[in-house]
Amino acid sequence: MNKQLIFKKRPIGLPKPDVWEIEEKTNPELKEGEVLIEQHYVSLDPAMRGWMNDVKSYIQPIGIGEVMRAGSIGKVVKVNNHPKYKVGDCLTGWGGVQQFVVTNGKEWHKVDDTIAPMSLYLSALGMPGMTAYFGILEVGKIKENDIVLVSGAAGAVGSVVGQIAKIKGCRVIGIAGGKEKCDYLINELGFDAAIDYKTEELYEAIKEKCPKGVDVYFDNVGGEMLDVALANLRMRARVVICGAISQYNNEEKTIGPSNYLSLLVNRATMQGMLVMDYANDYGKAAKEMGMWLMQGKLKNTEAIYEGIENFPETFTRLFTGDKKGKLLLKIKE
């Protein structure tokens, strides 16, 4: 039997548990060229909230009655004459929030869980890590001695962005919520400074810690935080729009920046980025990130919870800030 989390209705604001419903179905017989994957972990990401809205975006919205979309990783437990995969192979792809997946293997990728734990392929060596790598290097175009400001800095993407910027010789300031997270950024991840948006006045704090202004602002939060950052840009600054977690659960219209003329004054650029645009170069990025991990230059933090039935509660941690690093749900019982 396959336990699945089914998307039942489109939420308004922060999703409540009744947005989903658990169903159990018998796994179908495999057709020629198909495999059965037993899933071990699914990835929980802020972007999932946007996929629930019936609006035009970079990806189709999740359909009512479909398995909740999510990145995942697991092992092949059954094969019907597949040309590429065999029993025991570890595969990562878009398996959704369910225990088993039947697939022809298209858009799934084999990884080696003997050299790194499975969860790492959903965190630093997965989409969050790839997003951070290409976002800060290709879009942010960082160079040595740049002043880099990162919002959502204790999250899955932000924490890696800051560390990559440090590896490349930048001065890095992270914005996070609460003393514990700010201490984590400085003491564990090596950020040069941190700003607690819950207790500090944001404009003054950025001004104090970035007196010469900001060369690169990597934005995971949007809203007021983006607006304040725009007011503190240096000449030729780059603003990377990766996410807007402060806006995803708005019940009214999205709050946009009013300080956009700072881009004109400072001849700055603001560019959105989607990690899938860099898919052809994932291998190169994973190789370099893997080297940094082995050298201890890059640290990976995961918050792992268990059980499909705990998905709604776990998902809300993305928006309450009640976690550090990459949020994962363990599916295999």
N, C-alpha and C positions, 0 to 999 in steps of 0.2 A: 504493500500500500504506500501511496505517495501523499504525504501531508503537504498541502499547499496553502499559501496565504493569498486569498482572492480579493481583488480590488472591487468594492461594492458601490461606492458612491464618491462623488467629487467633494472634497472638503472645502469649507469656508474658514479661513484662518488656520490655526494650528490643528492638524488632523486629530480627531478623536478616535478611540478604539473601534467604533462602529463603521469606520471607513472601510475596514477589512473584515473578512470572515475566513476562518480556517475550514478547509474541506479536505476530505480524504478520497483519493481515487486509485483504482488499480492501474499499475503501469501497463501500457499497451505492449503487445508483442513487437519485437524489433523487425523492421523491414530490412531488406538487403541494403548494406552500407550504413546502417545506423549503429549507435552505441548507447548504452545506458550509463549515465554518470550518477554516482552517489555524491551528493554535495556535502562538503564539510563546513564551509564558511560562506556567508553572503556579506557584501559590502553595504554599509549605510552611508549615504552621501546627501548633502543638502540639495543637490540638483534633483533628487527624487521628488522633492516637494513640487518643483515646477512641472515635472512630468505628469502630475495628477490633474493639472489644469487643462481644460479643453480650449487651448489657444495655440496659435501658430508659433512654432519655435524651431530650434535646430533639430529636433527629433519629434516624432509623432507622440501625442499624449497616450498614456496608458488607457486601454479600453476598459469600460465597465465589464466585469466578469472575467477579466484576464488575471493571470498570476502577477503579483506585484513585481514590477521590473527591478532588477538589481544585478550588479556584477557578482560573480561567484567563482568558487574553485572547488574541485572535487576529484574523485578518481573513477575511472572506467571500471565498471563491475560486470558488464556483459557486452558482447560484440556480435554483430551479424555480418561477417565478411567485410569489415571496413578496411579500405586500402591504406589507411594512415595510422589508425590508433588500435591499441590492443588492451586487454584487461591489465589493470595496474597502472596505466598511464595517468598522470596528473594533468588535468585540463582546467583552464580558466576561460571564462566567457560571460555571456549574459544569460545566466541560468534562472534568474528570478528567485523569489523567496519560496523555495520548495525543497523537499528532501531529495528528489530524483529528477533527472532531465533526460528525455530521449531526444537525440539530435543526430544529424548527418555529419556533424563536426565542422560545418561551415562557420567561420568566425570564432571558432574555439582555438586556443593555442596551448601547446604542450609546454610544461615547465618542469624543472627538475627539483622535486621536493626532497632530494637527498642532499642538496647543497644549501638549501634554505628552507625554513618552515613554510607551509602553505600560506599562512596568514601574511607573510612578507610580500607575496605576489599580489595581494590586494591593498597593500599599504605602500611602503617606500619603493618597492619594485613593481607596483601596479599603477592604476590610474592616478592616485594622488601624487605619487612620486614623479610620474611622467608629466603631470600638469605643472608641478613645481619646477621641474627641470626646464621644460620648454618655455614656460611662462616667464621665468626670471632671466633665462639666458637668451632665448630667441626674440621674445617680445620686449622684455625689460632691457635687453642689451646691456647688462651690467658690465662695468669695468672697474679695475682696482681703484680703491679709495672713494667709490660712490657712496653716497648716503642713501641707504635703503630702508624704507618704512613699510612694515607689513601689518595689515589688519587680520584679525582672526589668527593671530600668530601661534597660538597653542593648538590649532587644529591640524588635521591630517596634511593639508596642503601648505598652510602657512608655516608650520614648524620646519618643513623641509626647505621651503623657499629661503627662510632666514639662514639655515645652515649652509645651503649652497652659496648664498651671497657671502657668507663668512669665508668659506673655502676659497672663493675668488678674490678675497682681499678687500671686501667692502666693510663699511661701518653699518651695523644693522640694529634697528630699533623695532621692537615688536609691540603691537597693541593687543591686549588681552583683558579678560574680566576677572579680577580678583588677585589678591596678593600671592596665593599659591601658584597660579599660572604664571604670573610675572617672575616669581622666583625661579620657577621651572625653566623659563626662557633663558634667564641669565646664568643660573648655576649649573643646569644640566645641558642645555643646548648651545651655550656660548654666545648668546646675543650680547651686544654691547650695552643695551639699555632696554627697559620695558616701560610701557605706559598702561596704567590700570584705568580703563575708561569708566569703571564703576565709581571710582573715588576721585579721579583727577579731572580738571577742566581740560578738555581735549586740545583746544587751540593753544592754550598756554603751555601745556605739557609738550606738545610737538615743537613749539617755538623754543622751549628750554633745551630739549634734547637734540634738536636739529637747528641750531642757531643760524646756520648758513643756508637752510632750506633742504629740500628733499630732491635727490636726483631720480630715484625710482620709487614709486608708490605701488605696491602690490595689493590690490583690493579684493578681499573676500567678503566684505560686509555691506558696502553700498550705503545709501541713505546719508544721514548727517555726517557720518565718519568720512565718507568720500568727499563731501563738501568741504570739511575742515582741512583735509589733506590737500585739496586743490589750492587752498589759500596759502599753502606753505611750500610751493614748488620752487625749484631753482631753474635757472635758464637751461633750456633744452631737456627738461625733465621728461621722463616716460611714466605714464600711468597705465598699469596693466589691470584690465577689468576681468577678473576670473570668476567672481560670484558676488551675490548681494544678499547674504543670509538674513540681514535685518529686514528685508522686504518680502521674502517668500511667503510669509503668512499674513501679509496685510489684507485686511478686509475692505480697504479702500484703495485708491490708486497708488501706484508706486511713487515714492518720493525721489525726485531727481536732483542733481546738483545745480545750485544757483551761482556757484563761483566758477563756472566754466570759462569765463573770460580770462582767468588766470592762464589758461592754455594759450591764449592769444598773446598776452603780455609777456609770458616766458618762452614763447615759441616752443611750447611743450606738445607732446602727443598723448592721446588716450586711445588705447586699442583693446578690444575684446579678444579673448582667446579661448579656443576649444581644443582640448587635448587630442581629439580624434584627427585633427588636421595634420598631426605629426606622426601618424601611425607607422609610416614607412621607416622612421628613425628610432622607434622604440628600442630596438636591439642595441643600438649605439648608446642610448641613454642608460639602459639597464646595465650594460657592461661598466660604464663609468660609475654609476651609482653603487653597483655591487662592490667595486674596488674601494670606494669611499667608506662603505659599511665595514668591509674587512679591515681597513686601516684605522677604524675608530673615528674617522672624521665626520661621519654622518650617523646620527642616532635615530632609531625608529621606536616610536611609542604606540602601543595599541591598547584600546579599551575593548575587551571581549566579553560579550554577554551570551547567554545560551538559551536556545529554544524558540521555535517559530511563534509560539503563543506569547512570547515576550517582545515580539517585534514592535507593537505600538508604543509601549513604554520606552523601549530602547531608542526608537526613532526620535522621540521628543528630546532626547539628550543632545541631539544636533543643534537644537534651537534654544535650550535652556542653558547650555554651556556646561552641563554636568558631565564632562569627560575631557581627557587630554589625548591628543594624537588621533590615530585612526580608529573609528568606531566600526566594530565587526560583530556579527551574530553567528555563533556556532550552531550549525544545523544538524550535523551528524549526532545521533543519540548514542 
